[in-house]
Every structure is written in structure tokens, then in C-alpha cells.
Amino acid sequence: MSSATQLDLQQLISMQQQVAKLAVRRKYIRSPLSGAHLSRLRGRGMEFDEVRVYQVGDEVSSIDWKVTARKGVTHTKMFREERERPVLICLDYRQSMFFATQGCLKAVMATQVLSLLAWHGVAHGDRLGGLLFSDQEHHEVKPVRGRKGVLKFLHACVQSSAWKKSHGETVQQSSLTEITARLRHVSKPGSLVYMLSDFRGLSEESVANLAQLARHNDVVLISITDPIEKLFPAKGEFPVFDGKSYFTCYGDKELQQCLAQQYEQRVSLLDQLRNQYGIQHIEFMTDDDVSEKVREYAWAL
């Protein structure tokens, strides 16, 4: 089993067995050979989309004669094509993800969620690829169909230098603006894009990048939060792990207010993305049961 502070490749691979319990149903599947998703591109397919006025170039065989007779203007049927869908997962391994006061490190939680999402995609015939960002490196995994794609991504996670470097060292930190800009660049229209992060440093620029990304893709943001970031104690003492060592932190009312304000600002920006651009947002706490939480939000996956 993975510990609260380290990854175990075999445990991540074994999470494939939990996918059948997620009870996620993909809509509009007609043939396993044509793919498990409806393309945003319109054309001749098996799923009816709409009826519109006939345009030059439309096939005569697609004319809806009943609507044409009723409205007196030639109308044609449009369909959505069913195509294999690329799934792109962006995983944040910046220094702030190597933190925990309860449960496991945010980075461990994020990787476990990634593993479930990846195996879930394989079960539905998706092509899986992704981006792995840390303060030490940026790694890209090109979309590959099947088990091979998942194993390649999981190996990249376990072998990332983010787990090997001392997190006490001073390094040039990656920004969410940089990460989201790269995500926009590599994503293909019609993809399903997951981003797993604590979203610390979420700015107006990164929000704008995500909004642009959502114009041509389905985007799900999965935020990983330690309970203490949401409600820091005003007094008392508690253990903290920063990915390198344990230390004791003491409650402070001023710090409580500061962290609460930062948390509320992040949530406000994520809510803005949901309300204005239809981007799904799911929050995981570091002490959550990963499988139960994914099952709870299976409708959004």
C-alpha cells in the first residue's frame, strides 16, 4: 500500500480493480468500434443532434422531409459523430503539493485520484495522455490507448524528481499561469481535460487560460486541500509534514484569518470558472477516502 508520504507503483496499478465499482455510465455509446464519446465535430454519425435549414453541400439523403413539408423550407438532419476521445490529465507536483497535516500528502492524494481516472478511461476506450509539472521538471506523456498509456503515466509519476529532491531547497517555482498555458497548447479540441492541483497561486491569467481551454474541451478541476488550509486553528499545536520532515505548528488567529482569506479567494475563482464557463470543480481533502469520493462525483467524470 502507498504510505501517506510516498507512492507505491503496484498499489497504483491495483487501483484498476476499483474502477468497476465507480458505476460511471457514458452516455450515447452506440458501438465500441466507433468510440465511447460524442465528438464536438458535427457530421454523419449514429447520434441525432438537430434539424437545421438545408445548406449547400448537405447530403440529400439527410433531408428531413417531414419538417420540410411542415415549414415549407428544406431542412436537413445533423448528427454527432462518435469518436475515440483523448483524455488529458495535468498533475501538479509543485512544492506546495508536498504538504499534509491529516491523511496523506496532497501529491499522494492527487496521484491516487489520477490513477483511478486513468484506469476509468482505459475501461471506456479513451486515449490517455498528460502533463506532469513540478518545480524541478515538466514532463509530457502523449496520449496512448489502453493499459500501456496508464502504466507510462504512473511510471512517470513515481519516478518524478519531485519525490527525490529536498523540498527545503530553494528552487524556481512553476506558476499556474505557466502550467495552464502549456495545457492549452497541447490539448486537442474535443478532449476531456482533468487538472489536479491545490491551485495555490491561481491568478486571473491562469483563470483566463482555463476559460479558453473550456471553449473547445470538457474541463474538470480537482482541487486537493488539507483541512487546515480551510480552517486553521486559532490555538493549540499540531504536527505538519512538508514532504521532507515533520515539525510542530502552533495555532495563531492572525494566520487563521490569512489562510482563510487565501482559501476563499481560490474557491471564488474556481466558482467563477464553473458559473461562467461550465468548468466542473471537485474538492478532495487529504483525509478523504479516494474511492468513495470519486464514486460520489462519478457524474462529473
C-alpha atoms as one frame of an Amber mdcrd trajectory, in Angstrom:
protein
   0.000   0.000   0.000   1.092   3.565  -0.596   2.091   5.343   2.555   0.838
   8.774   3.417   4.090  10.283   2.182   5.273   8.050  -0.689   3.904   6.383
  -3.810   3.784   2.656  -4.447   3.552   1.720  -8.124   1.938  -1.670  -7.519
  -0.763  -0.096  -5.365  -1.499   2.465  -8.082  -1.727  -0.329 -10.669  -4.026
  -2.379  -8.437  -6.487   0.517  -8.315  -7.687  -0.717 -11.713  -9.784  -3.250
  -9.772 -11.783  -0.439  -8.148 -12.995   1.054 -11.439 -15.878  -1.407 -11.814
 -17.345  -0.095  -8.549 -17.490   3.526  -9.728 -20.753   2.946 -11.614 -19.968
   5.630 -14.195 -22.125   5.356 -17.290 -21.028   7.015 -20.504 -23.968   8.405
 -22.470 -24.809   7.795 -26.101 -22.485   4.885 -26.718 -23.553   3.095 -29.892
 -20.575   0.994 -30.938 -17.331   0.112 -29.148 -15.541   0.350 -32.505 -16.518
   3.964 -33.097 -15.530   5.261 -29.667 -17.169   5.937 -26.340 -17.881   9.644
 -26.704 -19.712  12.061 -28.916 -17.426  14.331 -30.865 -17.873  18.108 -30.743
 -17.458  17.902 -34.525 -20.657  17.503 -36.489 -21.131  15.119 -39.360 -22.596
  11.749 -40.239 -22.793   9.593 -37.150 -25.208   7.474 -35.173 -26.468  10.094
 -32.702 -29.057  12.639 -33.853 -28.117  16.226 -32.974 -30.517  18.704 -34.572
 -32.518  19.757 -37.619 -31.474  22.927 -39.411 -32.120  24.707 -42.689 -30.537
  22.947 -45.665 -27.195  24.400 -46.756 -25.231  23.933 -49.946 -23.118  20.821
 -49.586 -25.529  18.948 -47.271 -26.353  15.444 -48.425 -29.779  14.984 -49.978
 -30.166  11.715 -48.089 -30.134  13.676 -44.801 -33.097  15.912 -45.684 -35.891
  15.750 -43.109 -38.900  15.617 -45.405 -41.470  15.895 -42.627 -40.012  19.136
 -41.245 -39.513  20.421 -44.803 -43.189  19.812 -45.650 -44.362  21.385 -42.401
 -42.253  24.547 -42.628 -42.092  24.945 -46.394 -38.298  25.282 -46.283 -35.842
  22.448 -46.869 -34.350  21.168 -43.600 -31.650  18.575 -43.040 -30.807  16.306
 -40.120 -27.463  16.713 -38.367 -25.697  14.051 -36.344 -22.803  13.970 -33.916
 -20.041  11.554 -34.761 -18.918   9.079 -32.156 -15.140   9.142 -31.857 -12.435
   7.921 -29.581 -11.791  10.654 -27.068  -8.399  11.833 -25.845  -8.169  12.298
 -22.085  -5.531  14.697 -20.829  -4.607  14.742 -17.136  -2.495  17.572 -15.747
  -0.868  16.759 -12.403   0.639  19.406 -10.141   3.777  18.304  -8.270   4.900
  21.750  -7.154   6.325  22.163  -3.677   3.001  23.165  -2.104   1.610  19.725
  -3.013   4.112  18.088  -0.656   2.253  19.099   2.471  -0.097  17.462   4.939
  -1.398  17.716   8.471  -4.047  14.996   8.077  -4.416  11.968   5.848  -1.713
  11.888   3.167   0.389  14.355   1.222  -1.596  16.339  -1.322   0.701  14.911
  -4.011  -0.090  11.343  -2.913  -3.829  12.049  -2.924  -3.646  13.666  -6.374
  -1.742  10.686  -7.824  -4.247   8.210  -6.419  -7.100  10.190  -7.979  -5.165
  10.302 -11.254  -4.744   6.527 -11.155  -8.489   5.940 -10.768  -9.318   8.419
 -13.541  -6.737   6.824 -15.834  -7.991   3.264 -15.300 -11.540   4.516 -15.703
 -10.578   5.998 -19.072  -8.983   2.739 -20.212 -12.184   0.877 -19.336 -14.041
   3.162 -21.761 -11.552   3.031 -24.609 -10.055   6.504 -24.126  -6.573   7.542
 -25.186  -4.726   8.781 -22.113  -2.001  11.398 -22.010  -0.977  14.102 -19.646
   1.325  16.688 -18.181   3.363  16.396 -15.018   4.567  19.696 -13.564   6.958
  20.160 -10.686   9.393  22.870  -9.675  12.203  20.668 -10.999  10.786  19.409
 -14.312   7.933  19.417 -16.804   7.104  16.019 -18.265   4.610  15.292 -21.046
   3.034  11.929 -21.823   1.495  11.723 -25.296  -1.991  10.168 -25.487  -1.855
   6.378 -25.849  -4.786   3.994 -25.878  -5.070   1.149 -23.393  -3.133  -0.097
 -20.392   0.180   0.971 -21.875  -0.773   4.643 -21.616  -1.729   4.358 -17.950
   1.422   2.472 -16.991   3.573   5.030 -18.782   1.933   7.879 -16.864   2.100
   6.108 -13.481   5.791   5.312 -14.004   6.403   8.996 -14.755   4.656   9.952
 -11.508   6.591   7.514  -9.319   9.926   8.364 -10.912   9.425  12.132 -10.866
  12.327  14.036  -9.392   9.807  15.927  -7.272   9.871  12.937  -4.878  13.650
  12.763  -4.768  14.651  16.381  -4.321  14.826  18.007  -0.928  11.808  20.258
  -0.665  13.733  22.507   1.634  15.972  23.595  -1.231  15.357  26.883  -2.966
  14.085  26.248  -6.499  12.385  28.333  -9.136   8.718  27.596  -8.637   6.422
  26.883 -11.557   3.343  29.075 -11.780  -0.202  28.019 -12.571  -0.154  30.557
 -15.386   2.732  28.684 -16.998   1.058  25.306 -16.412  -2.344  26.308 -17.777
  -0.763  27.996 -20.801   1.057  24.774 -21.667  -2.127  22.795 -21.101  -3.921
  25.000 -23.623  -1.131  24.489 -26.129  -1.059  20.673 -26.062  -4.780  19.909
 -25.728  -6.705  18.848 -28.814 -10.281  20.111 -29.387 -12.865  17.712 -28.035
 -10.626  16.348 -25.269 -11.609  15.634 -21.699  -9.133  17.548 -19.534  -8.537
  16.948 -15.835  -6.310  19.195 -13.750  -5.268  18.034 -10.275  -3.727  20.722
  -8.091  -4.111  22.649  -4.861  -4.473  25.718  -7.124  -2.271  27.810  -4.890
  -1.257  30.880  -6.875  -4.383  30.780  -9.020  -4.400  34.107 -10.852  -6.561
  35.955 -13.336  -4.144  34.903 -16.096  -4.450  31.204 -15.249  -8.238  31.586
 -14.985  -8.243  33.120 -18.477  -6.197  30.186 -19.804  -8.641  27.690 -18.311
 -11.591  29.618 -19.737 -10.025  29.435 -23.206  -9.335  25.739 -22.725 -13.006
  25.128 -21.882 -14.164  26.663 -25.157 -13.217  23.511 -27.075 -12.824  20.883
 -24.340 -14.621  19.470 -21.323 -12.612  20.553 -18.275 -12.742  19.149 -14.732
 -10.682  20.822 -11.997  -9.874  18.652  -8.977  -8.509  20.658  -6.083  -6.575
  18.940  -3.291  -6.870  20.696   0.062  -5.505  19.972   3.508  -8.212  20.564
   6.158  -6.017  23.057   7.943  -5.940  25.327   4.874  -9.693  25.625   5.135
  -9.858  26.083   8.901  -6.596  26.830  10.651  -6.816  26.506  14.472  -6.607
  29.736  16.431  -4.707  27.958  19.204  -3.078  24.646  20.072  -0.306  22.689
  18.398  -0.311  20.017  15.698   2.153  18.021  13.547   2.873  19.041   9.958
   4.734  17.171   7.212   6.261  19.102   4.307   7.446  16.155   2.228  10.803
  16.059   3.986  10.302  16.115   7.722   7.751  16.503  10.485   7.557  19.609
  12.630   5.147  21.210  15.056   2.962  24.152  14.119   1.176  26.363  16.617
  -2.257  27.871  16.209  -2.449  31.581  15.528  -5.525  33.714  14.965  -3.821
  36.081  12.510  -2.553  33.150  10.445  -6.008  31.594  10.616  -7.553  34.683
   9.043  -4.838  34.915   6.381  -5.189  31.289   5.281  -8.977  31.506   5.333
  -8.845  34.538   3.057  -6.491  32.778   0.615  -8.741  29.717   0.559 -11.859
  31.798  -0.074 -10.151  33.644  -2.930  -9.227  30.347  -4.620 -12.733  28.969
  -4.208 -14.198  32.218  -5.571 -12.090  31.974  -8.743 -12.973  28.296  -9.190
 -16.653  29.130  -8.732 -16.268  31.833 -11.374 -14.951  29.239 -13.814 -17.877
  26.955 -13.062 -20.549  29.625 -13.316 -19.240  31.428 -16.395 -17.615  28.649
 -18.398 -19.204  25.404 -17.186 -15.943  24.022 -15.793 -16.579  21.333 -13.198
 -14.818  21.657  -9.833 -14.411  18.858  -7.300 -12.587  19.309  -3.997 -10.725
  16.462  -2.299  -9.463  16.771   1.267  -6.233  14.970   2.155  -8.068  12.785
   4.672 -10.808  11.707   2.216 -11.296   8.121   1.074 -10.251   8.392  -2.582
 -12.519   5.664  -3.969 -15.578   6.877  -2.076 -15.009  10.463  -3.157 -14.567
   9.534  -6.824 -17.729   7.428  -6.654 -19.596  10.365  -5.119 -18.678  12.617
  -8.028 -18.819   9.979 -10.762 -21.494  12.012 -12.580 -18.909  14.710 -13.336
 -16.243  12.352 -14.663
